[in-house]
Amino acid sequence: PRILAALPNLPKQALHGDLNLENILVAKDQNNPIGIIDFGEMYWGARICDLAILCSFAFGQKAEPFAHIEALVAAFHQQRPLTAVEIDVLPEFIALRCMTVLLTGEYLASKEPDNRDYFLKSAPRSLAALNVIMSHRDALASALKRISLGA
C-alpha cells in the first residue's frame, strides 16, 4: 500500500532497468564509472527504480550491511536530490527488486532448466539482501533520512 500510494508522487524518467555492476564500465586505472551498457530493459518509470536496482547489488558484510548503499544513495542525492517520498519508500523498492530477481529467476529456470545456473546466479545475494532489509528496515530508513538531511 505504501508504494502504491507513493507512485503518483515519485519523479519519473527514462530508466536503464538493469543497472547493476555488470553493466557499469569502469576504467582499469580508476574507480570512476566511464559508461553504462545493456539498454535492453529500458522503460519509463519512477527514477528511484534504477537506484533501487543498484542498491540491491550493494549489500556488504553483516557488520555494516548498508555502508555501500549509503554511499550510492549519497552520491545519487548529491547529483539529483531525492524527494522525501523517494527516501521514504526506497527500502521497499530495494526489497521489491530483490523479490523480482528471486521470482523471475525461479520462473525462467523452470522454463529453461538447462540455463538454471545462469537464471539463479543472483538469487543467493538477493535473498541475503532481502533478509537484511526485512530485518533492519528501520535502520536503513534512518540512514537514508540522514543522507537526505546532509547529516
N, C-alpha and C positions, 0 to 999 in steps of 0.2 A: 504493500500500500504506500509506503514512504516514497518508493521510486516512482510509482505511477503518479502520485501527487506532485512530485518534483519535476517530472519530464517537461511540462509546458514552460517551466521557468529556467530550464537549462539552456545556455548558449549553444547554438548549432553551428556546424561547419562540415566541410568535407573531411572524411576520416580515412586513414590508411586501412584500418580494420584488422591488421595483424602485426601491430608494432611491437616486435619482440627483438631480443638481442641478435637473433639470426638474420634479421632484416635491416640491421643498422650497420653501415660500413664505418670502420674506424681505421685511420692511417696507422701503419706499423709503428711509427716513431712518436705517436701521440695517443692521448686518451680521449681526444675530442672526436665526435662523430663528423664524418665528411659527406655522408649520404644515406639515403634510405632506398631499399629495393623491394620488389614484390608488391605491386599495387593491385593484385588480383581480387582483393576483398574490399575495395573502396566502397564507401557509402556515405550518405548524408545523415548526420545524427548528432547527439549530444557530444560536445567536444571533449568531455572528460572520459569518453569511452576509450580513446587511444591511450590516455594517461592510465586508465584502469588496467588496460591490457599490459602495458609496460610494467606497471607496478606488480601485477600478478606474477611476473617473472623475477621480481627483485627481492623476494624474501631472503633474509640472511640467516645466520645461525640463531639458535634458541636464546642466547644471551641478549642479543639485540636484533630481534626479528624485523623491526621496522626501520632500521638505520638507512638502508638503501632506498626504501620507499620515501622516507622523509627527504632524502637528498634529491630524488627525482621530482617530488612534488614542489620542493622549494625552488628548484631550477625552473620548472614549468611556471610556477607562480610569479617568479621574477620576470619572465618574458611575457606572459599572458596571465595577468592576475585572475585568480579563481574567485567566483562569487561565493557568498556564504552558503547558498543552496548546493553548489558543486562540492564544497568542502564537507558539507553535512552528509551527502549521500555517496561520496567517493568510496568509503569502506564497502558499502553494499554493491557498488559497481565492480569493485575488485573481486568480491566474493562471487558475483554473477559470472565474471569471466572465468574464474576457476571452475565453477559448475559447468559452464558451457564447454570448456576443454574436456572435462571428465565425461559428460554425456555425449558429446559429439564423437569423442574418441571411441567410446564403447559402441555407439551405433555404427560408425564406419567399420570398426573391427569386426562386428557381427556380419556386415555385408561383404567384407573382403578379408577373410581370415588369413590369407597369405601376407597381408600388409599389417597385421595386428601390431607388431612391434613398432612400426612407424606411427600408426594412429594413436598408440598409447604411450609414446615416448615422453610426453609431458605430464602424464597422469600422476605419477608419484609426487612431482613438485607441486602440481595443482592441488592435490589432496592435502599435502602438508600445509600449503599456504592457506587453504580454506579452513583447516582446523585451527590455525593460528588466528585468523581473522575472527572466526566464530567464538573463540575462547577469550580473545583480547580486543574485541571491537571497541570498547570504551577507551582503552589505552591508545589505540590507533586514532580514533576520533579526536582525542585530546591532543595528540601530537600534530595532527593535521590542522587543528584550530590554532595551535601555537604558531605554526608556519604562516597561516593567513594573517595573523596579528603581528608578524615580524619578530616574534619572541624567540 
